[in-house]
Amino acid sequence: MKILLIGSSGLVGKNIMKFFPVNILIYAMYNKNKPSIKKRNIKFKKLNLISSNEIKNFTSFDFDGIIDCGWLGVYGSLRNNQIQKKNEIYTNNLIELINKILKKNKIKFLISFGSQAEYGIKQIPTSETSKLRPQTLYGKEKVKKMKNLEKYCKLKNIRFVWFRMFSCYGDFELEDWLIPYGIKNMILKKSLKFTSGLQKWDYLHLKDIVSATLIACKNQKLKGIFNLSSNKPVKVKTIIMKIKKLTKYKKKIEFGKKDLRKDQVMLLNGINKKLRQFNWKPKISLDQGLKLTISIFKKKLI
């Protein structure tokens, strides 16, 4: 199998390259910084999907499907920033890129990644049939992208998969996000302050995200919208205390010393029953995933 991977320098893209089997050839597109991952099944190529000129100059080649991991403005602080609007340009150019490819080659599938932010603030577990009420510009732009790609793929007879990701963690995560922030600073024995930690979030290890993506590449019956979640929400405070125990951190952690964001979601609980029907289920428990992530940081810091 041959895959065109767009957004290879992002969190999900890097983990796909790291964990996909070597018998799958990956043409990895990156914008600015070429990922440092070296495997014999990966071929890198620079491509900026915000630039129409780069789309025009793109040289088409044969592959089976596309995995699209690209997005501008992933930080929480950018969720209502106008940078989100640039993703409309990105999506339009992605469609133009596919149009160009289709002139020479057939594309069997397109896999792209959405977010729990599409659902907005929910106080109950969320399934794929739950109403979409995004509260942030980030969530609204994700919905727009999903609808545009879904409509386009139906028109072109391309199998479309949209994974609504809930909270994820693991290798290559940004170091100022919750879990890596806690791990890094506890290893370095620094003082820590958090919010109350009463938020209950649905965390899924990136290895499980990759395994779902691999199934989506191979299973021709898997199409449509799926929650990519653990379906096991855990209090943020509990996660932090687990990290404390695993890192043997001795200092007192101060909870309630940081304010919650105005758009803070207090419950993330994605029902993943639909995806489980395709023989997928999370295999990495929270305790196991935290141990794996801690070991990665220890290699970097110690």
N, C-alpha and C positions, 0 to 999 in steps of 0.2 A: 504493500500500500504506500502511496505517495500523498503527502499532506502539504498544503500551503498554510503556514502558520503566520498570522499577522499579529503584531504586538508581542514579538518574542522577548523584548526587553522588560516586559511587565511581570508582575507576580505570578499569574497563572501561566503565562507563556514560558517562563523559565522552568517552572515545575513540570510542564508538559515535556519540554526538552530533556529534563533530567530523568524523568521516570518512564517515558514512552519506550517500548522495546526497540532494540536496534534494527529489527527487521522492517520497521516503518521509516521510510525516507522522509525527512522533514526539510522543506524549503522555508527557512526562518527569515521573515522580514522584520527589519528593525528601522527605527526612525533616526535617532541620534547616536546612542551608545550601543555598540555591538556587544552582546552578551559574551561572557568569558567561558561559557560552557563549551567543552570540546568533546564531541562524540562523532564516530565515523559515519553516522546516519544523518548528520545535520549539515546543511549547506546554507550559509548566510547571504543575505542580499539587502542592501539599503533601500528602503521605500518609505516615503513620507506621504501618508494618505490625506494630508491636508493640502498637499500641492497637486494641482491638476496637471502640471507639467510632468511630474514624475509618473503619473498615471499614463500619460500619452507615450512616455518613453519606456514603459514597462515591457519587457520581452516575455511573451507568454511561453509556457512550457507545460508538459503533461503531468497532471496529478489527479487524484481521485476526489478530493474534497478540500474545503477550507475550514480552518479553525480561526475564528476572529476573536482576539483577546484585547484589542485596542480600545483605549478610552482616555480622554483628556480630563483631568480634574478629579483624581481619586481621593485626595485628602478631604477629611471631614470639614476643614475650614473653607474648602472650595465648593461645597455642595450647593451653595446658592450664588456662586460666582458666575459671571457671564462667560467664563471660559467653557462652561457646559454647552453653550450654544454652538461652539466650534465642532461639537460632535455631530451636528447636522451636516456640516460640510464633509466630515469624515465618512458618514454613512452614504451620502450621495456619491462620493468618490469611490467608496467600496463597491457600490452598485455599478459604477462606470468601469471599474477594474474587472468585475465579473463579466460585464457585457463584452469587454475586449477579449477576455479569456475564452468566452463561449464561441467566439468566431472560429476558433481553431480546436478547442477541446471541450468535452462534456464534463460538467461538474455534478457529482452525485449528491453531495451534501454540503450544507453550510451550518456550522456550529458557532453560536455566538453567546455572549454572557451578559445577562441582566443582573438585577439586584433586588433584594427584599425591599429596597426603598420604593419600588414601584407600587407596593401595597399601601404605603403610608403607615400611619400609627395604628396598630391593632392591639387589642387587649385580650385576644383569643388566638389559638393556633391558626395558622394561615395555610390554606390549600391553594392550588392553581385556579380554582373557581372563585376565590375571594375577590371582591371588588377592588379595582385599582384606584387608590386615592392618594397619589404621591404628594408629599408635603414640601419636598425640596425640588429645586430646579434640576438637580442630578436625577432624581426619580422620574420627573416628568420627561426629561430627555431620553432616559432609558426606555420608557414606554413608547415614545415616538420612534426610536430606532427599531424596537421590536415589531411594531406595526408595519413600518416601511419594509423591513426585511422579510417579514412573513408574507406580505402582499406580493413582493417581488418574486420570492421563491415559488410561490404558488403559480404565478404567471409563467415562470421559466421551468416549472416541473423539477425543482431542486428540493431535496429533502431538507427541511429546516428544523433545527433544534435550538431552543432558547432556554438556557439554564439560568434560573433566578438564584443567584448565589446569596446565601446568608453569610454570617461571619466566618471567615476562614483564617487559618494560621499555619505556620510551618516555615520551611526554608524560603529565603529571599524576601520575607516580609519586611516592610519599612520599620526601622528600628524605633520610631516614636509612636507606633501603634501599641495598643494595650499590652498584649502578651509579650512581644519582644522588648517593649519598654520596661516592663516589670522584670523580666529575666535578666536583661543586660545590667540594670542598676542593682539588682540583688547580688549578682555575681561580683560586681565592683564594690559592693558593700556601701552603696550610697543611700542617703535618707530618701524616703518615698512618701508622697502625698497623692491621694486619689479622691474621687468623688465618694459618695456614700457606698457605692458598689452594689446597690440594690437592684440594678438593671439585670434582667435575666436574658442572656443572649445565647443564641443557638450557634455554637462553634463547630466547624467541620475542618478536619485536617486536609491539607492540600493534596496529600497522597490519595485521599478518597475522591477529591475533585477530579484528579487526573484519571482515576479508574473509571469514573462515570463518563468522562470525555472519551476514553478509549472504547468503551462499550457503544457510545453514540456513533463513533466512527465505523464500527463493524456491523452493528445491527440495523439492517435496512428498515425494520419496522418501528424503530424508535424515532419519533418525530413529534414536533409540537413544543409546548411549554412545560418545563419541569422545575420544581423546587429542588435546589441542590443544598441540602441541609442535613443536620444530624437528627432533628426532631427531638433533641434533648437539651432544652435551655437550662443554663446554669447561671447562678448569680455571679456577677463580676467579682464580688468580694470573695466568693468561694474559689474562683480561679486564681486570684491573687494569693490567697492563703495556701493553695496547693503548690504554687510556684515557690512560695516562701519555704515550705517544708522540703521540697525537692532540692532547692539550692542551699539549704541549711542557713538561711538568712536570719541573723540574730536581732536586728534592730526592730523597733516597733514601727508598724506601718500606720500612718495616719489617714483614716478614712473620713470623708466629709469635709476635707480641707480644700477641695476644688469644686467649683460650681458645675452643675450639669448644663449642657448646651440647651438653648431655648427649644430646639427641635429634637431634643433627646428622646430616642425610642427606649421605653422601659421594658418592653417584651419583644423578643425576636424568637419565634417558634414556627419553623417551616415544616409542614407535613410533607414527608417525602414518599408517601404510599405509592404515588403514580410511577415514580422512578424505580421503586423496588419491584414492580411487576416485570422489569427487564433484568432480573437477577443481579441487581446492584443493591448493596447496603454498606453503610460505613463500617470499616474494619479497624480503624485506629481509634481506640478509646481516648477520652480526654487525658487521662493519666499517662497513657503511653505516648500520646502526641506531645504532651508537655515535656516528657523525658527526652524525646527525640530532638525537640527544639532547643532545650537547655544544652544538650550535648553539642549542637551546632554552634551555639554562642560560646561555649567553653573553649572550643577549638579556635575561635576567632580572638577571644579575649585573654586567654591564659597561655 
